[in-house]
Amino acid sequence: MRALCRDCCDWLEAGEAACPGCGSVRVVTHDELEQLAIAHIDCDAFYASVEKRDRPELREEPLIVGHAGGRGVVTTACYIARKFGVRSAMPMFQALERCPQATVIPPDMAKYRGVGLEVREIFREATEVIEPVSLDEAYLDLSPENLVEAMPAAQALALISHRVESEIGITVSIGLAPNKLLAKLASELQKPRGFSVIGRAEARAFLAGLPVSKINGVGPATAERLSAAGIETIADLQSLSEAELVARHGKFGRRLGRFAVGEDDRVVTPDRPAKSISAETTFRRDTGALEELMQTIEALVPRVSGSLVRKGLAGSAVVIKLKTSGFQIVTRTRRLAHPTQRAQVLLEAARALIEKEADGRLFRLAGIGVDGLVPAAEADPPDLFGGGSPR
């Protein structure tokens, strides 16, 4: 069994208290760590975190996002304000009674939507199977066939967390589990900057002590009906047979019974079909050197090519993405004579595009992708390559 360092995203031997590579003590260990693939990712105190990112002077201060005034309510409170008892949806006058020293900022939804889309694009660098729940949270299916780069889901999640923090300037909490129900519960366990795992083996015992309101679909009204029947905890549900639950609650009773023991057959439903596959990286220091840019693209190409092969797809065009030191996004596209999965074909097309853009500007990010996805059967006609393997 291996453990995972959340800071350098490398594997280490289970049982080590700190990562031998970077010294971090943020190490994740679990018997099922390398087998689980369903994740829930939630941005920590999202609106407040974005505002603190943009106003560093408020970083160590209590911050409330919401509309002040007689009927104003709290939209989001930072974790410092939460220590004073401030919560989302609380009337603003009550929040300020509890934390009078807090700074109140009205919400800027356009800004938050933009940041949310940036976060989602980082998710898409790992998998296209993403089910957004809101601007700041989503389910991801990181099964091997869905991953852009071949690696365990846990490692892909550590990389996502690291990129969101370093490139966007906010933090996320992650739950990894065998299904959506448990992944959501796991993501709530260690906020902020959490990475929690609930495996199949401990699911039933973990759920037993929780209130029934923690089950997906059990709102206040349902919880009240269950309470009136003497069902307060999930352990109470576990003690009932499926027949009893169905008799009391109809079809929902069957789902309650399954959820109570950690079973959930709901799939992660993507918000859009895959239209492109890409990979990108942010440089430690800005660069404009052609060879450095090409070395980066050369390292990314196998990820894109490998993802095409695993998904049974081919790309009809190569797209390069560059972000200047001034955060301007530059994208350039080159159509291919034939759809391809071949790394060398992708690299040659990318070089032609990069050579035109390496004009002295400094770049902080480089990436390569393919679009115009078609079935792999249409890729790389054999006569082009002497009958060789398209890979």
CORURBEL-V200978 format. One record per helix or strand of 2 or more residues. SS is the DSSP state (hx for helix, st for strand). FROM is the first residue (numbers start at 1). TO is the last residue. If there is no record, write none. Layout:
<<SS/FROM/TO> <SS/FROM/TO>>
This chain:
<<st/2/5> <st/11/13> <st/27/28> <st/38/43> <hx/46/54> <hx/56/58> <st/63/66> <st/73/77> <hx/79/82> <hx/92/98> <st/103/105> <hx/109/124> <st/130/134> <st/137/141> <hx/144/146> <hx/153/168> <st/172/177> <hx/180/187> <st/195/198> <hx/203/208> <hx/212/214> <hx/220/228> <hx/234/238> <hx/242/249> <hx/251/260> <st/276/287> <hx/290/311> <st/313/324> <st/329/340> <hx/343/357> <st/363/371> <st/374/375> <hx/376/378> <hx/382/384>>
